[in-house]
Amino acid sequence: MIIRKYLADFLATLIIVFRRFVFLLILPYRTMRQISQEKDPWPIFVIFIFAFIYFKFIYFIRYPFYPATLIFFIFLVNFSLTSGFFYFLARFYNPKIKFVSVALLFAYSLLPTFIWFYSTSLIYFVLPPPRSWSLTGQIFSIFYLAYSFSLLFWKIILVYLAIRFSSRANFYQICYQLLLYLIWFIPLAIFFYQFRFFRIPFI
Amino acid sequence: MRLTNYRLEKKFNEIFLVEPNNLGNQWLNNLYKEIVSYLKTLPLLIIFPICFLIALSLFLVFKKLIVDLVSLLQNGF
């Protein structure tokens, strides 16, 4: 009976997460605004499951330096540091903010990350690099670069909205917060790259 | 009627969650609102063509470097 209840709750959360993912594509502003008012932390765990599945998946595609579970743990540390940092800054502008709300917003902003990493790993399987200087190689390069840039801009929009709705800061304050974030995040990303945890930061 | 009023109140509280952005200059405010209006609904419809033009321009300028960059990105996961 209890298992059935937890299973039903899990499936309901899964449906909510998928629905929110679709609406983040169509109406990111309104969706992030609705997410900022949620208090349920369970979607965060569902999103972490997607991340865990990804790390296990690439473990079988490539020859990794570390086990998938360790990489997933490092991702959790990275995510916690990011959410914690923005929560700490958000409290200056919005003292009533809860950590769950900030973590939820940043968890949903992982959607472009998932799309890029999952699609890149699938393309690696289908069309392994390096790309050649042939016409098809050039055309693929242009489209792949455009695709990567699009997802990067979308990610920036979602992170901007996450900070906007958590801290209720204005444009300049958000830019300042992002600058402070990059000051410590870039050396951390270089550290992860040097120790072969992540080539491109999974955040 | 009470339920409708409650839902309306809840919707208004949600819409007015954050103050409108003020960039300190009316021209900047108008520019910000103009750009953001395109990004609030299906932003990828605007973003992808712009990114395609950027990628094409970069390719025309840097040529082989872009192909090497893509090979690098494909190994990035």
Boltz contact constraints between the chains, C-beta under 6 A:
constraints:
  - contact:
      token1: [A, 26]
      token2: [B, 42]
      max_distance: 6.0
  - contact:
      token1: [A, 29]
      token2: [B, 40]
      max_distance: 6.0
  - contact:
      token1: [A, 117]
      token2: [B, 77]
      max_distance: 6.0
  - contact:
      token1: [A, 120]
      token2: [B, 77]
      max_distance: 6.0
  - contact:
      token1: [A, 121]
      token2: [B, 77]
      max_distance: 6.0
  - contact:
      token1: [A, 124]
      token2: [B, 74]
      max_distance: 6.0
  - contact:
      token1: [A, 129]
      token2: [B, 71]
      max_distance: 6.0
  - contact:
      token1: [A, 129]
      token2: [B, 74]
      max_distance: 6.0
  - contact:
      token1: [A, 129]
      token2: [B, 75]
      max_distance: 6.0
  - contact:
      token1: [A, 130]
      token2: [B, 71]
      max_distance: 6.0
  - contact:
      token1: [A, 131]
      token2: [B, 67]
      max_distance: 6.0
  - contact:
      token1: [A, 131]
      token2: [B, 70]
      max_distance: 6.0
  - contact:
      token1: [A, 131]
      token2: [B, 71]
      max_distance: 6.0
  - contact:
      token1: [A, 141]
      token2: [B, 66]
      max_distance: 6.0
  - contact:
      token1: [A, 141]
      token2: [B, 67]
      max_distance: 6.0
  - contact:
      token1: [A, 141]
      token2: [B, 70]
      max_distance: 6.0
  - contact:
      token1: [A, 142]
      token2: [B, 55]
      max_distance: 6.0
  - contact:
      token1: [A, 142]
      token2: [B, 56]
      max_distance: 6.0
  - contact:
      token1: [A, 142]
      token2: [B, 59]
      max_distance: 6.0
  - contact:
      token1: [A, 144]
      token2: [B, 70]
      max_distance: 6.0
  - contact:
      token1: [A, 145]
      token2: [B, 55]
      max_distance: 6.0
  - contact:
      token1: [A, 146]
      token2: [B, 51]
      max_distance: 6.0
  - contact:
      token1: [A, 146]
      token2: [B, 52]
      max_distance: 6.0
  - contact:
      token1: [A, 146]
      token2: [B, 55]
      max_distance: 6.0
  - contact:
      token1: [A, 149]
      token2: [B, 51]
      max_distance: 6.0
  - contact:
      token1: [A, 150]
      token2: [B, 47]
      max_distance: 6.0
  - contact:
      token1: [A, 150]
      token2: [B, 48]
      max_distance: 6.0
  - contact:
      token1: [A, 150]
      token2: [B, 51]
      max_distance: 6.0
  - contact:
      token1: [A, 153]
      token2: [B, 47]
      max_distance: 6.0
  - contact:
      token1: [A, 168]
      token2: [B, 18]
      max_distance: 6.0
  - contact:
      token1: [A, 170]
      token2: [B, 21]
      max_distance: 6.0
  - contact:
      token1: [A, 171]
      token2: [B, 21]
      max_distance: 6.0
  - contact:
      token1: [A, 171]
      token2: [B, 23]
      max_distance: 6.0
  - contact:
      token1: [A, 199]
      token2: [B, 76]
      max_distance: 6.0
  - contact:
      token1: [A, 200]
      token2: [B, 76]
      max_distance: 6.0
